[in-house]
Amino acid sequence: KEYPKEYINKYCLFDYAVLKLQHGHSQEAKELYGKICRRDPYFIYAWHDLGTLFIRGKEEKRGLKMLNRALAIAPAYRPTLENLAIYYMKHREYKKAAFYVGSALKSTSCHDTQDFYRGWLASLGKKRSFKYASLRWAKLTPPG
């Protein structure tokens, strides 16, 4: 059923996009996130999710552009900083990855999360492989 436009706000659309994504409908989720970004060009969560979707879908340049847009809106939004760090680790650009991990570290006051980021920086400093850092990420997912 189609609802009148005034009854559907960006939060409803965002929840619906997340649901679509969780059920494996990434193309529909992309369209919904895009719709949200057009309605509210400052809705960081949509820009972030859309960027990560494009990167996962092998449209890396487009995805990177969207993650950078999210970062311009909210420079301390940790999920965007983390995804940019992961992207650059994957491409073995360790200095850029370390920059984003360091920015994420500065954006939190939680000691457990800070320890996690310090460990991540240490693994980048040793220029370990992306696989090693990914395993470290999976084991030490920061709280909240």
GUZA-367376 format. One record per residue: residue number from 1; x, y, z of N, C-alpha, C, O in turn. Coordinates in steps of 0.001 Angstrom, whole numbers, plus 500000, padded with zeros to 6 digits. Layout:
BEGIN
+-----+--------+--------+--------+--------+--------+--------+--------+--------+--------+--------+--------+--------+
:  nr :    n.x :    n.y :    n.z :   ca.x :   ca.y :   ca.z :    c.x :    c.y :    c.z :    o.x :    o.y :    o.z :
+-----+--------+--------+--------+--------+--------+--------+--------+--------+--------+--------+--------+--------+
: NUM :      X :      Y :      Z :      X :      Y :      Z :      X :      Y :      Z :      X :      Y :      Z :
...
+-----+--------+--------+--------+--------+--------+--------+--------+--------+--------+--------+--------+--------+
END
This chain:
BEGIN
+-----+--------+--------+--------+--------+--------+--------+--------+--------+--------+--------+--------+--------+
:  nr :    n.x :    n.y :    n.z :   ca.x :   ca.y :   ca.z :    c.x :    c.y :    c.z :    o.x :    o.y :    o.z :
+-----+--------+--------+--------+--------+--------+--------+--------+--------+--------+--------+--------+--------+
:   1 : 500834 : 498822 : 500000 : 500000 : 500000 : 500000 : 500882 : 501246 : 500000 : 501851 : 501326 : 500755 :
:   2 : 500555 : 502186 : 499178 : 501292 : 503454 : 499125 : 500669 : 504454 : 500099 : 499450 : 504628 : 500127 :
:   3 : 501498 : 505094 : 500879 : 501034 : 506103 : 501820 : 501322 : 507485 : 501260 : 502256 : 507651 : 500475 :
:   4 : 500532 : 508484 : 501654 : 500828 : 509862 : 501214 : 502228 : 510262 : 501672 : 502661 : 509895 : 502764 :
:   5 : 502918 : 511006 : 500843 : 504302 : 511404 : 501084 : 504506 : 512040 : 502457 : 505525 : 511799 : 503105 :
:   6 : 503552 : 512847 : 502903 : 503727 : 513558 : 504172 : 503735 : 512626 : 505384 : 504163 : 513020 : 506470 :
:   7 : 503255 : 511375 : 505197 : 503236 : 510431 : 506313 : 504520 : 509612 : 506412 : 504738 : 508903 : 507394 :
:   8 : 505344 : 509712 : 505414 : 506576 : 508915 : 505410 : 507758 : 509861 : 505603 : 508075 : 510660 : 504722 :
:   9 : 508398 : 509763 : 506746 : 509560 : 510612 : 506976 : 510855 : 509820 : 506769 : 510832 : 508615 : 506516 :
:  10 : 511960 : 510516 : 506880 : 513257 : 509888 : 506601 : 513566 : 508742 : 507560 : 514256 : 507795 : 507185 :
:  11 : 513066 : 508815 : 508784 : 513344 : 507756 : 509750 : 512606 : 506467 : 509382 : 513151 : 505371 : 509515 :
:  12 : 511376 : 506608 : 508924 : 510622 : 505436 : 508454 : 511310 : 504814 : 507240 : 511463 : 503595 : 507160 :
:  13 : 511717 : 505651 : 506309 : 512407 : 505154 : 505115 : 513716 : 504476 : 505487 : 514069 : 503439 : 504925 :
:  14 : 514439 : 505068 : 506443 : 515716 : 504490 : 506864 : 515489 : 503106 : 507473 : 516194 : 502156 : 507132 :
:  15 : 514515 : 502988 : 508369 : 514216 : 501688 : 508973 : 513829 : 500662 : 507903 : 514220 : 499497 : 507973 :
:  16 : 513063 : 501114 : 506924 : 512640 : 500229 : 505841 : 513844 : 499796 : 504997 : 513928 : 498643 : 504576 :
:  17 : 514768 : 500720 : 504755 : 515986 : 500392 : 503997 : 516823 : 499364 : 504751 : 517338 : 498419 : 504155 :
:  18 : 516957 : 499548 : 506051 : 517718 : 498593 : 506874 : 517068 : 497216 : 506811 : 517757 : 496204 : 506684 :
:  19 : 515752 : 497183 : 506899 : 515005 : 495920 : 506798 : 515243 : 495245 : 505452 : 515481 : 494039 : 505387 :
:  20 : 515176 : 496022 : 504391 : 515416 : 495484 : 503048 : 516818 : 494876 : 502960 : 517010 : 493794 : 502406 :
:  21 : 517775 : 495589 : 503510 : 519160 : 495124 : 503489 : 519309 : 493824 : 504284 : 519975 : 492890 : 503838 :
:  22 : 518692 : 493772 : 505447 : 518762 : 492571 : 506277 : 518149 : 491350 : 505599 : 518522 : 490215 : 505896 :
:  23 : 517213 : 491587 : 504691 : 516561 : 490492 : 503988 : 517179 : 490242 : 502611 : 516605 : 489532 : 501785 :
:  24 : 518349 : 490833 : 502372 : 519099 : 490552 : 501152 : 518687 : 491343 : 499928 : 519075 : 490991 : 498813 :
:  25 : 517922 : 492385 : 500101 : 517481 : 493205 : 498972 : 518312 : 494486 : 498900 : 517804 : 495583 : 499132 :
:  26 : 519583 : 494330 : 498580 : 520497 : 495474 : 498624 : 520173 : 496539 : 497581 : 520375 : 497726 : 497839 :
:  27 : 519680 : 496147 : 496419 : 519351 : 497148 : 495402 : 518199 : 498044 : 495873 : 518236 : 499260 : 495690 :
:  28 : 517184 : 497436 : 496476 : 516066 : 498223 : 497006 : 516530 : 499119 : 498150 : 516079 : 500256 : 498283 :
:  29 : 517436 : 498593 : 498974 : 517972 : 499389 : 500085 : 518730 : 500597 : 499535 : 518588 : 501706 : 500050 :
:  30 : 519539 : 500385 : 498484 : 520276 : 501489 : 497859 : 519323 : 502578 : 497385 : 519567 : 503767 : 497594 :
:  31 : 518237 : 502160 : 496746 : 517264 : 503128 : 496241 : 516635 : 503921 : 497382 : 516446 : 505132 : 497275 :
:  32 : 516312 : 503232 : 498471 : 515713 : 503917 : 499624 : 516704 : 504881 : 500273 : 516346 : 506008 : 500613 :
:  33 : 517954 : 504435 : 500446 : 518968 : 505322 : 501015 : 519164 : 506553 : 500126 : 519310 : 507671 : 500621 :
:  34 : 519166 : 506335 : 498814 : 519307 : 507451 : 497880 : 518155 : 508435 : 498007 : 518352 : 509650 : 497954 :
:  35 : 516970 : 507907 : 498172 : 515780 : 508748 : 498343 : 515915 : 509604 : 499610 : 515575 : 510787 : 499610 :
:  36 : 516411 : 508995 : 500676 : 516603 : 509718 : 501933 : 517630 : 510837 : 501738 : 517426 : 511964 : 502189 :
:  37 : 518727 : 510515 : 501067 : 519789 : 511514 : 500843 : 519277 : 512688 : 500008 : 519683 : 513829 : 500226 :
:  38 : 518403 : 512413 : 499071 : 517828 : 513509 : 498273 : 516880 : 514362 : 499110 : 516824 : 515581 : 498947 :
:  39 : 516141 : 513720 : 500002 : 515202 : 514467 : 500865 : 515935 : 515286 : 501918 : 515583 : 516434 : 502192 :
:  40 : 516959 : 514675 : 502500 : 517718 : 515360 : 503554 : 519205 : 515114 : 503303 : 519741 : 514082 : 503708 :
:  41 : 519872 : 516059 : 502638 : 521283 : 515848 : 502296 : 522231 : 515841 : 503502 : 523441 : 515688 : 503329 :
:  42 : 521704 : 516003 : 504710 : 522545 : 515980 : 505911 : 522253 : 514775 : 506799 : 522691 : 514736 : 507949 :
:  43 : 521531 : 513808 : 506289 : 521189 : 512619 : 507075 : 522344 : 511623 : 506969 : 522394 : 510791 : 506063 :
:  44 : 523258 : 511733 : 507913 : 524527 : 511002 : 507849 : 524366 : 509490 : 507762 : 525119 : 508827 : 507049 :
:  45 : 523409 : 508949 : 508470 : 523271 : 507492 : 508510 : 522983 : 506917 : 507121 : 523484 : 505848 : 506773 :
:  46 : 522191 : 507614 : 506347 : 521888 : 507149 : 504989 : 523126 : 507236 : 504106 : 523411 : 506311 : 503344 :
:  47 : 523873 : 508351 : 504203 : 525100 : 508493 : 503401 : 526093 : 507391 : 503753 : 526711 : 506793 : 502871 :
:  48 : 526240 : 507128 : 505055 : 527181 : 506109 : 505509 : 526786 : 504733 : 504980 : 527609 : 504030 : 504395 :
:  49 : 525527 : 504350 : 505185 : 525091 : 503021 : 504750 : 525142 : 502873 : 503232 : 525510 : 501817 : 502718 :
:  50 : 524775 : 503925 : 502526 : 524827 : 503891 : 501067 : 526273 : 503735 : 500583 : 526548 : 502967 : 499661 :
:  51 : 527179 : 504461 : 501207 : 528601 : 504341 : 500853 : 529135 : 502939 : 501068 : 529829 : 502399 : 500207 :
:  52 : 528816 : 502343 : 502210 : 529312 : 500983 : 502473 : 528674 : 499975 : 501523 : 529318 : 499008 : 501117 :
:  53 : 527417 : 500197 : 501172 : 526764 : 499308 : 500200 : 527443 : 499377 : 498835 : 527670 : 498346 : 498201 :
:  54 : 527763 : 500569 : 498389 : 528425 : 500702 : 497089 : 529821 : 500084 : 497119 : 530240 : 499461 : 496144 :
:  55 : 530532 : 500247 : 498209 : 531871 : 499650 : 498308 : 531760 : 498127 : 498279 : 532527 : 497465 : 497580 :
:  56 : 530822 : 497572 : 499023 : 530620 : 496118 : 499007 : 530195 : 495625 : 497630 : 530513 : 494504 : 497234 :
:  57 : 529471 : 496478 : 496904 : 528998 : 496113 : 495570 : 530010 : 496389 : 494482 : 529657 : 496406 : 493303 :
:  58 : 531244 : 496604 : 494846 : 532363 : 496822 : 493915 : 532315 : 498153 : 493174 : 532986 : 498318 : 492155 :
:  59 : 531536 : 499097 : 493672 : 531545 : 500450 : 493120 : 532285 : 501335 : 494123 : 531709 : 502230 : 494740 :
:  60 : 533574 : 501054 : 494260 : 534362 : 501640 : 495329 : 534486 : 503156 : 495248 : 534381 : 503835 : 496269 :
:  61 : 534708 : 503695 : 494060 : 534862 : 505148 : 493938 : 533598 : 505867 : 494382 : 533646 : 506859 : 495110 :
:  62 : 532480 : 505351 : 493930 : 531198 : 505957 : 494302 : 530957 : 505824 : 495812 : 530510 : 506768 : 496464 :
:  63 : 531257 : 504652 : 496350 : 531097 : 504419 : 497784 : 531990 : 505314 : 498622 : 531568 : 505854 : 499645 :
:  64 : 533233 : 505467 : 498175 : 534175 : 506333 : 498886 : 533692 : 507782 : 498898 : 533825 : 508485 : 499900 :
:  65 : 533141 : 508208 : 497790 : 532608 : 509564 : 497699 : 531485 : 509772 : 498733 : 531397 : 510823 : 499368 :
:  66 : 530648 : 508766 : 498883 : 529541 : 508869 : 499838 : 530017 : 508801 : 501285 : 529484 : 509502 : 502145 :
:  67 : 531016 : 507963 : 501560 : 531572 : 507927 : 502912 : 532227 : 509261 : 503246 : 532123 : 509741 : 504375 :
:  68 : 532895 : 509855 : 502278 : 533498 : 511169 : 502513 : 532436 : 512245 : 502720 : 532642 : 513193 : 503477 :
:  69 : 531305 : 512091 : 502046 : 530186 : 513019 : 502265 : 529680 : 512878 : 503704 : 529414 : 513877 : 504374 :
:  70 : 529549 : 511637 : 504173 : 529126 : 511389 : 505557 : 530126 : 512004 : 506530 : 529741 : 512587 : 507544 :
:  71 : 531398 : 511870 : 506217 : 532449 : 512424 : 507076 : 532407 : 513948 : 507104 : 532688 : 514560 : 508135 :
:  72 : 532057 : 514561 : 505979 : 531932 : 516024 : 505932 : 530778 : 516499 : 506815 : 530842 : 517580 : 507400 :
:  73 : 529735 : 515694 : 506907 : 528581 : 516047 : 507735 : 528908 : 515870 : 509211 : 528587 : 516732 : 510029 :
:  74 : 529542 : 514759 : 509550 : 529857 : 514451 : 510953 : 531262 : 513857 : 511028 : 531424 : 512640 : 510936 :
:  75 : 532274 : 514702 : 511194 : 533668 : 514240 : 511167 : 534047 : 513241 : 512258 : 535064 : 512558 : 512131 :
:  76 : 533261 : 513140 : 513317 : 533607 : 512228 : 514406 : 532707 : 510992 : 514449 : 532688 : 510289 : 515460 :
:  77 : 531962 : 510712 : 513380 : 531068 : 509552 : 513356 : 531911 : 508297 : 513180 : 532424 : 508029 : 512093 :
:  78 : 532048 : 507531 : 514257 : 532975 : 506406 : 514281 : 532727 : 505334 : 513222 : 533698 : 504852 : 512638 :
:  79 : 531494 : 504934 : 512940 : 531336 : 503907 : 511892 : 531914 : 504323 : 510536 : 532477 : 503494 : 509822 :
:  80 : 531778 : 505594 : 510184 : 532358 : 506057 : 508918 : 533875 : 506026 : 508990 : 534534 : 505587 : 508047 :
:  81 : 534430 : 506485 : 510095 : 535890 : 506458 : 510262 : 536410 : 505022 : 510185 : 537431 : 504757 : 509551 :
:  82 : 535701 : 504101 : 510833 : 536112 : 502693 : 510819 : 536041 : 502102 : 509408 : 536954 : 501394 : 508982 :
:  83 : 534965 : 502392 : 508691 : 534838 : 501838 : 507339 : 535874 : 502409 : 506380 : 536362 : 501704 : 505497 :
:  84 : 536208 : 503673 : 506550 : 537280 : 504240 : 505725 : 538615 : 503583 : 506070 : 539415 : 503301 : 505178 :
:  85 : 538859 : 503340 : 507349 : 540095 : 502659 : 507761 : 540159 : 501258 : 507152 : 541201 : 500849 : 506639 :
:  86 : 539063 : 500536 : 507207 : 539023 : 499184 : 506642 : 539263 : 499224 : 505130 : 539997 : 498399 : 504586 :
:  87 : 538639 : 500185 : 504466 : 538833 : 500320 : 503018 : 540320 : 500514 : 502693 : 540866 : 499846 : 501814 :
:  88 : 540960 : 501435 : 503413 : 542370 : 501711 : 503114 : 543285 : 500567 : 503548 : 544325 : 500351 : 502925 :
:  89 : 542927 : 499835 : 504592 : 543709 : 498658 : 504956 : 543636 : 497616 : 503843 : 544639 : 497011 : 503463 :
:  90 : 542423 : 497423 : 503332 : 542215 : 496454 : 502259 : 543081 : 496784 : 501047 : 543552 : 495886 : 500349 :
:  91 : 543286 : 498070 : 500802 : 544094 : 498510 : 499666 : 545549 : 498789 : 500052 : 546304 : 499395 : 499291 :
:  92 : 545920 : 498337 : 501240 : 547287 : 498439 : 501761 : 547805 : 499879 : 501820 : 549000 : 500124 : 501658 :
:  93 : 546910 : 500806 : 502048 : 547286 : 502206 : 502249 : 547254 : 502460 : 503764 : 546329 : 503074 : 504295 :
:  94 : 548297 : 501965 : 504431 : 548313 : 501915 : 505882 : 548353 : 503283 : 506544 : 547787 : 503456 : 507624 :
:  95 : 549002 : 504249 : 505931 : 549045 : 505587 : 506537 : 547663 : 506214 : 506573 : 547279 : 506827 : 507569 :
:  96 : 546912 : 506063 : 505483 : 545546 : 506590 : 505457 : 544670 : 505838 : 506454 : 543868 : 506444 : 507165 :
:  97 : 544825 : 504529 : 506501 : 544046 : 503728 : 507448 : 544342 : 504167 : 508877 : 543429 : 504319 : 509689 :
:  98 : 545622 : 504369 : 509179 : 546009 : 504804 : 510522 : 545426 : 506174 : 510853 : 545047 : 506430 : 511996 :
:  99 : 545355 : 507048 : 509864 : 544757 : 508368 : 510083 : 543303 : 508231 : 510546 : 542886 : 508889 : 511499 :
: 100 : 542534 : 507369 : 509863 : 541124 : 507217 : 510211 : 540934 : 506484 : 511542 : 540023 : 506807 : 512305 :
: 101 : 541784 : 505509 : 511817 : 541713 : 504837 : 513123 : 542065 : 505838 : 514228 : 541418 : 505868 : 515275 :
: 102 : 543087 : 506651 : 513987 : 543467 : 507673 : 514972 : 542348 : 508682 : 515191 : 542122 : 509129 : 516315 :
: 103 : 541656 : 509037 : 514130 : 540523 : 509960 : 514260 : 539405 : 509321 : 515074 : 538759 : 509990 : 515880 :
: 104 : 539178 : 508033 : 514864 : 538155 : 507322 : 515639 : 538555 : 507273 : 517108 : 537714 : 507429 : 517993 :
: 105 : 539842 : 507057 : 517362 : 540352 : 507028 : 518735 : 540101 : 508363 : 519429 : 539690 : 508391 : 520589 :
: 106 : 540342 : 509459 : 518734 : 540131 : 510788 : 519314 : 538655 : 511090 : 519565 : 538317 : 511930 : 520400 :
: 107 : 537776 : 510393 : 518833 : 536345 : 510714 : 518925 : 535620 : 509987 : 520059 : 534412 : 510155 : 520227 :
: 108 : 536341 : 509185 : 520835 : 535684 : 508444 : 521912 : 536376 : 508672 : 523248 : 537579 : 508922 : 523309 :
: 109 : 535589 : 508580 : 524316 : 536168 : 508692 : 525655 : 536058 : 507368 : 526409 : 536468 : 507270 : 527565 :
: 110 : 535503 : 506352 : 525748 : 535350 : 505025 : 526354 : 536715 : 504315 : 526357 : 537322 : 504131 : 525301 :
: 111 : 537189 : 503922 : 527533 : 538534 : 503329 : 527647 : 538659 : 502001 : 526901 : 539688 : 501749 : 526274 :
: 112 : 537625 : 501142 : 526955 : 537689 : 499867 : 526232 : 537810 : 500101 : 524731 : 538583 : 499430 : 524047 :
: 113 : 537041 : 501056 : 524228 : 537085 : 501362 : 522803 : 538435 : 501968 : 522435 : 538986 : 501659 : 521379 :
: 114 : 538965 : 502822 : 523293 : 540280 : 503406 : 523031 : 541350 : 502322 : 522971 : 542230 : 502367 : 522110 :
: 115 : 541283 : 501346 : 523880 : 542243 : 500236 : 523852 : 542138 : 499450 : 522552 : 543145 : 499035 : 521977 :
: 116 : 540905 : 499254 : 522100 : 540692 : 498559 : 520837 : 541376 : 499305 : 519691 : 542088 : 498701 : 518888 :
: 117 : 541155 : 500626 : 519618 : 541750 : 501418 : 518539 : 543274 : 501452 : 518646 : 543965 : 501435 : 517627 :
: 118 : 543798 : 501498 : 519857 : 545266 : 501481 : 520021 : 545845 : 500168 : 519499 : 546897 : 500154 : 518859 :
: 119 : 545147 : 499061 : 519779 : 545586 : 497761 : 519263 : 545547 : 497724 : 517743 : 546428 : 497157 : 517096 :
: 120 : 544522 : 498332 : 517193 : 544380 : 498388 : 515740 : 545514 : 499208 : 515133 : 546088 : 498839 : 514109 :
: 121 : 545828 : 500334 : 515788 : 546943 : 501171 : 515309 : 548267 : 500417 : 515388 : 549109 : 500532 : 514498 :
: 122 : 548445 : 499644 : 516463 : 549684 : 498873 : 516610 : 549817 : 497856 : 515466 : 550905 : 497663 : 514924 :
: 123 : 548699 : 497209 : 515107 : 548778 : 496232 : 514016 : 549050 : 496930 : 512686 : 549713 : 496369 : 511814 :
: 124 : 548538 : 498160 : 512528 : 548826 : 498918 : 511302 : 550285 : 499353 : 511273 : 550923 : 499352 : 510220 :
: 125 : 550801 : 499722 : 512428 : 552192 : 500153 : 512517 : 553158 : 499054 : 512104 : 554236 : 499327 : 511577 :
: 126 : 552765 : 497817 : 512345 : 553595 : 496677 : 511943 : 553310 : 496254 : 510511 : 553911 : 495313 : 509993 :
: 127 : 552367 : 496979 : 509871 : 551974 : 496698 : 508485 : 551615 : 495231 : 508291 : 552018 : 494589 : 507321 :
: 128 : 550839 : 494724 : 509254 : 550346 : 493359 : 509122 : 549347 : 493303 : 507981 : 548897 : 494328 : 507469 :
: 129 : 549028 : 492134 : 507615 : 548119 : 491966 : 506479 : 546698 : 492381 : 506836 : 546334 : 492469 : 508008 :
: 130 : 545916 : 492631 : 505814 : 544509 : 492963 : 505988 : 543794 : 491815 : 506697 : 542920 : 492043 : 507534 :
: 131 : 544169 : 490582 : 506358 : 543540 : 489410 : 506968 : 543757 : 489422 : 508484 : 542822 : 489168 : 509244 :
: 132 : 544974 : 489712 : 508922 : 545277 : 489740 : 510350 : 544455 : 490826 : 511047 : 543860 : 490584 : 512097 :
: 133 : 544428 : 492010 : 510463 : 543691 : 493109 : 511066 : 542200 : 492804 : 511095 : 541515 : 493180 : 512046 :
: 134 : 541688 : 492131 : 510075 : 540273 : 491765 : 510035 : 539943 : 490773 : 511137 : 538899 : 490877 : 511782 :
: 135 : 540829 : 489814 : 511352 : 540613 : 488851 : 512436 : 540631 : 489566 : 513783 : 539832 : 489261 : 514668 :
: 136 : 541541 : 490511 : 513928 : 541619 : 491292 : 515157 : 540325 : 492073 : 515356 : 539805 : 492152 : 516469 :
: 137 : 539815 : 492642 : 514287 : 538563 : 493406 : 514324 : 537420 : 492505 : 514776 : 536616 : 492898 : 515621 :
: 138 : 537344 : 491298 : 514215 : 536243 : 490387 : 514537 : 536273 : 489978 : 516000 : 535222 : 489815 : 516619 :
: 139 : 537474 : 489810 : 516562 : 537600 : 489378 : 517952 : 537417 : 490520 : 518931 : 536994 : 490288 : 520063 :
: 140 : 537715 : 491724 : 518540 : 537704 : 492845 : 519475 : 536697 : 493926 : 519091 : 536995 : 495118 : 519156 :
: 141 : 535529 : 493504 : 518699 : 534521 : 494491 : 518315 : 534242 : 495406 : 519503 : 533927 : 494925 : 520592 :
: 142 : 534352 : 496714 : 519308 : 534166 : 497632 : 520425 : 532725 : 497641 : 520926 : 531796 : 497418 : 520149 :
: 143 : 532536 : 497896 : 522211 : 531180 : 497934 : 522754 : 530376 : 499093 : 522198 : 530918 : 500142 : 521850 :
: 144 : 529036 : 498874 : 522120 : 528087 : 499921 : 521729 : 528465 : 500571 : 520499 : 527767 : 501474 : 520038 :
+-----+--------+--------+--------+--------+--------+--------+--------+--------+--------+--------+--------+--------+
END
